[in-house]
Amino acid sequence: MTDREFIDFLHIAEHLKDNTRHSVTSKGRPESVAEHSWRASLMALLLEDEIEGADFNKIIRMCILHDLGEAITGDIPSFLKTEADSAHEDDVLFQLLDTLPEPQSGKIKALFEEMLALETREAKIYKALDKLEAVVQHNEAPLSSWLLLEYELNQTYGAKEAEAEPKLKSLRALAVLDTREKIERGK
């Protein structure tokens, strides 16, 4: 990869710092896509010794890269995102990856194809972490920032994905307990 290709790619990825998500931080500031990806990656790093036999180097890479297409498309909340939106995000992502030389382009495309197929243990763990991070973030955000539909959604979001691993199921159950307590407190 030339120095110019490297810098140009980083300029596009930088948009993840400015593109915000539906969720807000504990202090009420809109959360960036980059912040969400960073914490999903941190979650993977922290779980490396908790879930045996999975390739956490790959899972961390998946978490770092998973929303890269949103550098171009921006974020659409899960409850509004259509299949057409997802397909468009995938298309622009692969076009972006075409700007990279080999072997980077091929390696990252192969990783995204694995993530999209959701057939490997690593892809299932990454997807569960992606959704769990969103639930945890909502629990940290002021309740006044929640939409009415999120009172139920935060209790159901990612349930199927967390079934992939007992540790993820346990963590998600605790996050849901936190959601219920937050709603009861009204804060």
CORJOWO-V441500 format. One record per backbone hydrogen bond with DSSP energy under -0.5 kcal/mol. CO is the residue of the C=O (numbers start at 1). NH is the residue of the N-H. If there is no record, write none. Layout:
# CORJOWO-V441500
CO/NH
CO/NH
This chain:
# CORJOWO-V441500
2/6
3/7
4/8
5/9
6/10
7/11
8/12
9/13
10/14
12/15
13/16
14/17
14/18
15/18
15/19
16/33
16/34
19/33
20/75
23/31
25/28
25/142
29/25
31/21
32/36
33/37
34/38
35/39
36/40
37/41
38/42
39/43
40/44
41/45
42/46
43/47
44/48
45/48
47/50
47/51
50/52
51/54
54/56
55/59
56/60
57/61
58/62
59/63
60/64
61/65
62/66
65/68
67/70
68/71
69/72
69/73
70/74
77/80
77/81
82/86
83/87
84/88
85/89
86/90
87/91
88/92
89/93
90/94
91/95
92/96
93/97
94/98
96/99
97/100
101/105
103/107
104/108
105/109
106/110
107/111
108/112
109/113
110/114
111/115
112/116
113/117
114/118
114/119
120/124
121/125
122/126
123/127
124/128
125/129
126/130
127/131
128/132
129/133
130/134
131/135
132/136
133/137
134/138
135/139
136/140
137/141
142/145
143/146
147/150
148/151
149/152
149/153
150/154
152/155
152/156
153/156
153/157
156/159
158/162
159/163
160/163
161/164
162/165
165/169
166/170
167/171
168/172
169/173
170/174
171/175
172/176
173/177
174/178
175/179
176/180
177/181
178/182
179/183
180/184
181/185
182/186
182/187
187/143
